Amino acid sequence: MDKTSPAACPRPSAPSAPPATGPVNTGWPPGPPSGLTGWGLMARMARDLLGALAGWQQTYGDVYHLRLWPEHEIVVTDPELVRALLVTHHDRLIRWERGTRVFEQLHGQSVFTSEGEAWKAKRQALQPSFSPRAAQDFVPTIAATVAAGVQAWPQRQALWPIERAVTALTMDVILRLMFSSPAGEETAAAAEAVHTVSAEANKEFYWPVSLPDWLPWKAAKRRAFNVLTGLIDRHVQSRLTQAPDAWPPDLLSHLLTLHRDQPGAWPLRAVRDECMTAFVAGHETVAATLTWWAWCLAAHPEIQATARAEVGAALGDQPPTAAKLANLPFLTQTLHETLRLYPAAPMLLARRARAPIPLGTWVFPARTLFLIPVHAMQQDARWFPDPLAFKPDRFAPDAPDIPRGAYLPFGAGPRVCLGQRLAVTEMTVIAAMILQRFDLSVPTGMAPPRPIFNVSLRPQTPLMLSLTRRA
C-alpha cells in the first residue's frame, strides 16, 4: 500500500498556510560535505538511513542538500513544505526512477509503480475494493479469521513469537480479501519470502543498476520471487477454471472482470501485478504496525489495561462489528501513536521534479530529487513533545493540534495509500480481539527491540513477548 496519512490526520488542525514567501534563492541549501562524489554520504545512509537523515537535520535544518553524484537530493522535514510538495506540487513530481525499477521487479506495472494516466486509471478501477464501505463490509470476515487464528495461540508462554503470529493473521486476512481463500501451509514460506525481497530491495536502492538475478549469490532472492509469484499464479489460474457466475465477490474477481471487459487495458499480467501489490503491501504494513503495537502495550501495562477496559465495555466477549469500532477511541489512539513512533513506511519513496519547484524561499530546478523522512518528522520534539515516549493521548480529541504534514504514516496527496482505511480497520479489529483474549508482557531482561529499515520498519530480531490467555 503506498503508504498514507489519512487524507486528514486523525485530529486535523487548520489547513496549512501557503509556502513561505521572501527572497528567492536558486542555489542549494546547506548540507553535509560530500567530497568529490558523495559516496561517503551514501555509505553512511546504507548503514543507517534513518539515523543519518535525522542527524543531518539536527545540523543543517529542515531543508538540506545531499550531493550524491550525479544527483542533487533535497531532504525536507518541515511539515508545511512537505505538504506543499505532496499536495500543491504533486503534478510536478514523479517517483524516483531507480526506486521504481527496483519495485517493478516484483510488483510489475501495478498501481504502486505506475505514473501519470496509467496510475490514475488503475487507482480509479481499484478504488471500490478499498472504499470505506468495503472496509466496513469486510469486518465480519476479519473478525472470523482472527478468532480462528488466535484459537491456536497458547494458554501461557514466556517467549511467544508475536511478530510471526500477527504476520500469519494479516496474511490470512489479505488472502481472504483477495481470493476468498484461507492461508494454507504456504504462510510461513510467503512471510519469509516477503522479508527476503524487502531486504534485497533495500540493498539495491544504493546501486545504480541491479545485477542479474541468475548470479549464484542471488539464490535466496530467486527462491523468494518464485514463492510469491507461484502463490499469486496458483490463485489466478484456479479462478480462471471457474465459470464467471461462480466467482466470489473478492478483489481477484473484480480484477478478472476488468480483464474480461477491457482486455487491452487489463491484460492478465496486470491482474497478477495488482494481486502481488495487494498481497505484499496489504499484509506487510499491517503486520509491522501490529508487531510494534504489541511491543508498546506490553511495555506499558497501564495503557494496555486502559485499552482493554475500553474493549470490554464496548464489545464484552463479542467480536467487533463495523458499528462498534467507533466505540474504541482510545484503542485507535494507541494504534495512531504506534504509527507515529514506528511508521511502517518510515521513508516515502523519493520524488523527482519534472519542472522547477518553488519551496519556501527556494526554487529547485527540474531533475532535483526530494526525500521525505517520515520517521524523523514524527519524532520531532517541535511537533511531538517528549517524542520518544509512547503517549496515545497525543491523538485524543482534546489534545493540542498536530501541524498538518507532521504525521504522515500513510503519505499525503493524490498518492495517499489506497488501502489506508482497510488497514486501520483491520488493525483495530485484530488489536481489540487480542486484548479480549490475552495479556501481553515484556519477557524478563528483554531490551527494547531495535528498529531496522528494509522498506518497512521491523525489529532487528523477530519480536518475542510473554503471552497469557485471559479467563
C-alpha positions in Angstrom: 0.0 0.0 0.0 1.6 3.1 -1.0 1.8 4.5 2.3 -0.7 7.2 3.5 -1.5 9.8 6.1 -5.2 9.9 6.3 -6.3 12.5 3.8 -6.6 14.3 7.0 -4.7 13.5 10.2 -6.7 11.7 12.9 -7.3 15.0 14.5 -6.5 17.7 11.9 -5.6 21.2 12.6 -6.5 24.2 10.4 -5.3 23.9 6.8 -1.6 24.7 6.3 -0.6 28.1 5.1 1.0 28.5 1.6 4.7 28.2 1.4 6.7 31.0 3.0 7.4 33.9 0.8 10.6 36.0 0.7 13.8 36.4 -1.3 14.1 33.7 -3.9 17.2 31.5 -3.5 18.1 29.5 -6.6 21.2 27.9 -5.1 21.4 24.8 -3.0 20.7 24.7 0.8 23.5 23.8 3.2 24.2 20.1 3.7 26.9 17.7 4.9 30.3 17.9 2.9 30.1 15.4 0.1 33.7 15.2 -1.2 34.2 14.5 -4.8 31.4 12.0 -5.3 29.2 11.9 -2.2 29.7 8.2 -1.9 30.8 8.5 1.7 27.4 10.0 2.4 25.8 7.1 0.5 27.7 4.6 2.6 26.5 6.2 5.8 23.0 6.1 4.5 23.3 2.5 3.6 24.4 1.6 7.1 21.7 3.6 8.9 19.4 5.7 6.6 17.0 6.9 9.3 19.8 7.8 11.7 21.9 9.6 9.1 19.0 11.8 7.9 17.8 12.6 11.4 21.4 13.6 12.4 21.8 15.9 9.3 18.5 17.5 10.1 19.8 18.5 13.5 22.9 20.1 12.0 21.5 21.7 8.8 17.8 22.3 9.4 14.5 21.3 7.7 15.7 21.7 4.2 19.2 20.4 3.4 21.2 19.3 0.4 22.9 16.0 -0.3 25.3 15.9 -3.3 25.4 12.3 -4.3 26.9 12.3 -7.8 25.2 12.6 -10.2 22.2 13.6 -8.2 21.2 16.7 -6.2 18.9 15.5 -3.4 16.9 17.7 -1.1 15.7 16.4 2.3 12.6 18.1 3.5 11.3 17.7 7.1 9.2 20.9 7.6 5.5 19.8 7.6 4.3 22.7 5.7 6.9 22.3 2.9 6.3 18.5 2.8 2.6 19.1 2.2 3.5 21.7 -0.5 5.5 19.0 -2.2 3.0 16.2 -1.9 -0.2 18.2 -2.4 0.4 21.5 -4.1 3.2 20.4 -6.4 2.2 16.7 -6.9 1.7 17.2 -10.6 5.4 18.3 -11.0 6.7 15.2 -9.3 7.3 11.6 -10.3 8.6 8.8 -8.2 12.3 8.2 -8.2 13.1 6.1 -11.2 15.7 3.8 -9.6 13.4 3.0 -6.7 10.5 2.3 -9.1 12.7 0.0 -11.2 13.6 -2.0 -8.1 10.0 -2.4 -7.0 8.9 -3.3 -10.6 10.9 -6.5 -10.3 8.2 -7.9 -8.0 5.2 -5.5 -8.5 5.4 -5.1 -12.3 3.3 -2.2 -13.6 0.8 -2.1 -10.7 -0.8 1.0 -9.2 2.2 1.1 -6.8 4.7 1.7 -9.6 2.7 3.4 -12.3 2.8 7.1 -13.2 0.5 9.5 -15.0 -2.6 8.5 -16.7 -1.9 4.8 -16.2 -1.7 5.3 -12.5 -4.9 7.3 -12.4 -6.8 4.6 -14.4 -5.6 1.8 -12.1 -6.3 3.7 -8.9 -9.8 4.6 -10.1 -10.5 1.0 -11.1 -9.3 -0.4 -7.7 -11.0 2.3 -5.5 -14.2 0.3 -5.0 -12.4 -2.6 -3.3 -10.7 -0.2 -0.8 -13.5 2.2 -0.1 -14.7 3.0 3.5 -17.8 0.9 2.8 -15.7 -2.0 1.5 -13.6 -1.9 4.7 -16.8 -1.9 6.9 -18.3 -4.8 4.9 -15.1 -6.8 5.4 -15.1 -6.6 9.3 -17.0 -9.8 9.9 -14.5 -11.7 7.7 -11.6 -10.1 9.6 -13.1 -11.0 12.9 -13.9 -14.6 12.0 -10.3 -15.0 10.6 -8.7 -13.6 13.7 -10.9 -15.7 16.0 -9.9 -18.9 14.2 -6.2 -17.8 14.2 -5.8 -16.9 17.8 -7.5 -20.1 18.9 -4.2 -21.8 18.3 -2.2 -19.4 20.4 -1.1 -21.0 23.7 -2.5 -20.5 27.2 0.7 -19.2 28.5 4.2 -18.8 27.1 7.2 -16.8 28.3 8.6 -16.3 24.9 5.9 -16.2 22.3 6.8 -15.2 18.6 4.2 -12.4 18.5 5.7 -11.0 15.3 5.4 -14.3 13.4 1.9 -14.8 14.8 0.4 -11.4 13.8 2.1 -11.7 10.4 0.2 -15.1 9.9 -3.0 -13.4 10.9 -2.7 -10.5 8.5 -1.6 -12.8 5.7 -4.7 -14.9 6.3 -6.9 -11.8 6.2 -5.5 -10.4 2.9 -5.8 -13.8 1.2 -9.5 -13.9 2.1 -10.0 -10.4 0.9 -8.2 -11.1 -2.4 -9.0 -14.7 -3.1 -11.8 -15.7 -0.6 -9.3 -18.4 0.5 -7.7 -19.1 3.9 -4.0 -19.2 4.3 -2.5 -22.7 4.0 0.8 -24.2 4.6 2.5 -21.6 2.4 2.1 -18.9 5.0 5.5 -19.3 6.7 7.3 -19.6 3.3 5.5 -16.5 2.0 6.3 -14.4 5.1 10.0 -15.3 4.8 9.9 -14.5 1.1 8.5 -11.0 1.7 11.2 -10.4 4.3 13.8 -11.5 1.8 12.6 -9.4 -1.2 12.3 -6.4 1.1 15.8 -6.7 2.4 17.1 -7.2 -1.2 15.2 -4.2 -2.5 16.6 -2.0 0.3 20.2 -3.1 -0.7 19.6 -2.4 -4.4 18.4 1.2 -3.8 22.1 2.1 -3.2 23.3 0.7 -6.5 22.8 2.4 -9.9 21.7 -0.9 -11.5 20.5 -4.3 -10.4 22.8 -7.2 -11.1 21.2 -10.2 -12.9 19.2 -12.4 -10.6 20.8 -15.6 -12.1 24.1 -14.8 -10.3 24.9 -17.5 -7.7 24.7 -15.2 -4.6 21.1 -14.2 -5.5 19.7 -17.7 -5.0 17.7 -16.5 -1.9 16.1 -13.7 -3.9 15.2 -16.1 -6.7 13.6 -18.5 -4.3 11.6 -15.7 -2.7 10.3 -14.4 -6.0 9.3 -17.9 -7.0 7.4 -18.4 -3.8 5.4 -15.2 -4.2 4.8 -15.4 -7.9 3.8 -19.0 -7.5 1.3 -18.2 -4.8 -0.4 -15.5 -6.9 -0.4 -17.6 -10.1 -2.0 -20.6 -8.4 -4.9 -18.5 -7.2 -5.4 -16.7 -10.6 -5.2 -20.0 -12.6 -7.6 -21.7 -10.2 -10.2 -18.9 -10.5 -9.9 -19.0 -14.3 -11.1 -22.6 -14.3 -14.4 -21.5 -12.7 -17.4 -20.1 -14.6 -17.6 -16.3 -14.1 -21.0 -16.5 -12.5 -19.4 -18.7 -9.8 -16.7 -16.2 -8.9 -16.9 -15.0 -5.3 -17.1 -11.2 -4.7 -13.5 -10.5 -3.9 -10.6 -8.5 -5.3 -9.5 -11.2 -7.8 -13.0 -11.4 -9.3 -13.1 -7.6 -9.6 -9.7 -7.7 -11.5 -10.7 -10.6 -13.7 -13.9 -8.8 -14.6 -11.8 -5.8 -15.7 -9.7 -8.2 -17.7 -12.7 -9.8 -19.4 -14.3 -6.4 -20.2 -11.2 -4.5 -21.1 -8.5 -7.0 -22.1 -6.4 -4.3 -23.7 -6.2 -2.1 -20.6 -6.3 -5.0 -18.2 -4.2 -7.9 -19.6 -3.8 -10.9 -17.3 -0.3 -9.7 -16.4 -1.9 -6.5 -15.0 -4.2 -8.7 -12.9 -1.2 -10.6 -11.4 0.7 -7.3 -10.8 -2.2 -5.8 -8.8 -2.6 -9.0 -6.8 1.1 -9.0 -5.9 1.0 -5.4 -4.7 -2.2 -6.0 -2.7 -0.8 -9.2 -1.1 2.6 -7.8 -0.2 1.6 -4.3 0.9 -1.8 -5.4 2.2 -0.4 -7.7 4.9 3.2 -6.4 5.5 2.4 -2.9 6.7 -0.4 -4.1 9.0 1.7 -6.9 10.4 4.6 -4.5 11.0 2.4 -2.0 12.8 0.7 -4.6 15.0 4.1 -6.0 15.9 5.2 -2.6 17.2 1.8 -2.1 18.8 2.1 -5.3 20.8 5.5 -4.2 22.0 4.3 -0.8 23.0 1.4 -2.2 25.0 3.5 -4.9 26.6 6.0 -2.3 27.7 3.2 0.0 29.1 0.8 -2.3 31.1 -1.2 0.7 32.4 -2.0 1.7 28.8 -2.8 -1.9 27.9 -5.2 -2.1 30.9 -7.0 1.1 29.8 -7.3 -0.1 26.2 -8.6 -3.5 27.4 -11.2 -1.9 29.7 -12.5 0.1 26.7 -12.7 -3.0 24.6 -14.5 -4.8 27.4 -17.0 -2.0 27.8 -17.7 -1.7 24.0 -17.6 -5.4 23.0 -17.8 -7.6 26.0 -16.7 -11.0 24.7 -18.4 -10.5 21.4 -16.4 -10.0 18.1 -16.1 -6.4 16.8 -18.6 -5.1 14.3 -18.2 -2.1 12.0 -20.6 -0.1 14.0 -18.8 -0.8 17.3 -15.4 0.2 16.1 -16.3 3.8 16.7 -16.7 3.0 20.4 -12.9 2.2 20.6 -11.4 5.7 20.5 -8.5 5.0 23.0 -7.6 1.8 21.3 -7.5 3.7 18.0 -5.2 6.3 19.7 -2.8 3.5 20.7 -2.6 2.5 17.0 -2.0 6.0 15.8 0.7 6.6 18.4 2.3 3.3 17.3 2.3 4.5 13.7 3.9 7.8 14.8 6.8 6.1 16.6 7.2 3.2 14.2 5.7 4.2 10.8 5.6 1.1 8.6 6.9 3.2 5.7 9.4 5.5 7.5 10.7 6.9 4.2 8.4 7.9 1.4 9.8 6.9 -2.0 11.9 9.8 -3.3 10.3 12.1 -5.8 11.8 13.6 -8.9 11.0 17.1 -10.0 9.8 17.2 -13.7 9.8 21.1 -13.6 11.2 23.8 -11.4 9.6 23.8 -7.9 9.3 26.7 -5.5 9.6 25.6 -1.9 9.7 28.2 0.8 12.3 30.7 -0.2 14.0 28.2 -2.6 13.4 27.4 -6.2 14.7 24.0 -7.1 15.4 23.1 -10.7 13.9 20.2 -12.7 15.6 16.8 -12.0 16.0 17.6 -8.3 15.3 14.6 -6.1 13.3 15.1 -2.9 13.5 12.8 0.2 10.8 12.9 2.9 11.9 11.1 6.1 8.6 10.5 7.8 10.3 8.8 10.7 12.3 11.9 11.6 9.3 14.2 11.2 7.1 12.1 13.5 9.8 12.1 16.2 10.4 15.8 16.1 10.0 17.4 19.5 8.7 20.6 18.0 5.5 18.8 16.9 5.5 15.9 19.4 6.9 16.9 22.9 8.8 14.0 24.5 8.9 12.4 21.1 10.3 9.0 22.0 7.7 8.4 24.7 4.6 6.3 23.9 1.7 8.6 24.6 -1.6 7.7 22.9 -3.3 10.9 24.4 -1.5 12.9 21.7 -4.3 11.8 19.5 -7.2 12.4 21.9 -9.9 14.8 20.7 -9.0 17.5 23.3 -5.2 17.2 22.7 -3.3 20.1 21.1 -3.5 20.2 17.3 -0.8 18.5 15.3 0.5 20.5 12.4 -0.7 19.1 9.1 2.1 17.3 7.4 3.8 16.3 10.7 2.0 13.0 10.9 2.2 11.0 7.6 2.2 7.3 8.3 0.2 6.7 5.0 1.7 9.6 2.9 -0.4 12.5 1.6 -1.7 14.0 -1.6 -3.2 12.1 -4.5 -0.9 9.1 -3.9 -2.0 8.7 -0.3 -2.2 5.0 0.5 -5.1 3.4 -1.3 -5.7 0.8 1.4 -5.4 3.1 4.4 -9.0 2.7 5.7 -8.9 -1.0 5.3 -5.5 -1.2 7.1 -6.8 0.9 10.1 -10.0 -1.1 10.3 -8.1 -4.4 10.2 -5.6 -3.2 12.8 -8.4 -2.1 15.1 -10.3 -5.4 14.9 -7.1 -7.5 15.4 -5.9 -5.4 18.3 -9.3 -5.5 20.0 -9.6 -9.3 19.7 -6.0 -9.8 21.1 -6.9 -7.7 24.1 -10.1 -9.6 24.7 -8.1 -12.8 25.0 -4.6 -12.2 26.1 -2.3 -10.3 28.4 1.0 -9.2 26.7 4.1 -8.5 28.8 7.8 -8.0 28.2 10.0 -11.0 28.9 12.3 -10.6 31.9 15.5 -8.9 31.0 14.5 -8.1 27.4 15.9 -4.9 26.0 13.7 -2.7 23.7 13.8 -4.0 20.1 16.0 -2.1 17.6 14.1 -0.9 14.5 15.6 -1.9 11.2 14.6 -0.3 7.9 14.0 -2.8 5.0 11.4 -0.9 3.0 9.1 -1.3 6.1 10.2 -0.9 9.7 10.6 -4.2 11.6 12.5 -5.2 14.8 16.1 -6.2 14.1 15.4 -9.7 15.5 11.9 -11.3 15.5 9.9 -9.9 18.4 9.1 -12.3 21.3 6.7 -11.4 24.1 5.2 -13.1 27.1 1.7 -14.2 26.5 -1.1 -15.3 28.9 -4.6 -16.2 27.9 -7.3 -14.4 29.9 -10.0 -16.4 31.6 
